[in-house]
Amino acid sequence: MLAALVLATLVLAAGIGGSFGRRGAIGLAVLSVLWFVVNGPMEGPVLVTVSSSHGVTGADLAGLVGLALAAHRWLALRGAARGTPSRGRRP
């Protein structure tokens, strides 16, 4: 139950967190790390073996993508604060 609630909140934060600026990016990062702690019941098969006792499962991908999106948003906001134009946009 807790894992499902955290996953649903993680997806919600990924969808609407961009409108909350830095707080949204931080919230998404925190939820992504929390997901790694509670995702045990939803892990599934190992996709990539890191060592004999560690690997990346399908459930871990949600946390990894959440962290990547949080980092992207944080860096985009940092660039906007410095006046650096975003990639792909023309002035």
N, C-alpha and C positions, 0 to 999 in steps of 0.2 A: 504494500500500500504506500509506504513512504517513498520507495523508488519511483513509483508511477507518479506521485505528486511532484517530486523533484523534477522528473523528466518533463511533465506538462508545464511546469513553471519555467524550466530552461527553454523550452520551445517558445513560450510566450515572451520571455525576455529577449530571445533572439529576434522575434518578429517586431516587437514594439520598442525595444530598448534603445534603438537609434534616436528616437525622439527625446530621450532623457539625457543626452550628452554623455559627459564623463561618468555620471552616476549610473547610467544605463550600461556602459562598458564595464564598470567595476562590478555591478550586480550580475552581469552575464558571466564574468570571470569567476566570481564567487560560486554561483550556481553550477558552473562547469566543474569546478574542483569538488564541490559537494556531491555532484553526480558520480565522480570516481569513488567516493566513499560508500555510497548507498546502492550502486548499480549491481551488486552481487546477484540478486535474484533474476536479473535479466541478461546476464553475461553472454551466454551462448558459446559457440565454438571459437577457438583461438584462430585468428586470421593471420597474425604475424607472430612468430616466436622470437622473443628477445633473448631469453636464456632458457635453461632447462626448466625453470620454475616460474617464469614470467612471460607474458605475451599480451598482445593487443586483441581484444575481442570486438565483436560488432557493437556491443553496448558502449565500449570505450570511445568509439568514433563520435558519439554525440558530445562527449566532454571535450575531445580534441578539437572538433569543429567549433564548439562554443568558445573555447580559449582562443582559437585562431580568429574568429569573428570579433571577439572582444579586443584583441590586440590590433586588428585592422581598424576598428572604430576609434580606439584610443590614439593610434598614430595619425589617423585622418583628422581628428580633432586637434591634435598637436600641430599638424601642418597648417590647419585653418587658422589657428591662433597666431602662427608665425607669418601668415599671409602667403604661404606656399600654395600654389594652385594644385588641385587634385589631378591625378593622372586621367587622361582621357577627356578632360574638359579644356575647352579653349577659352581664353579671356575675351 
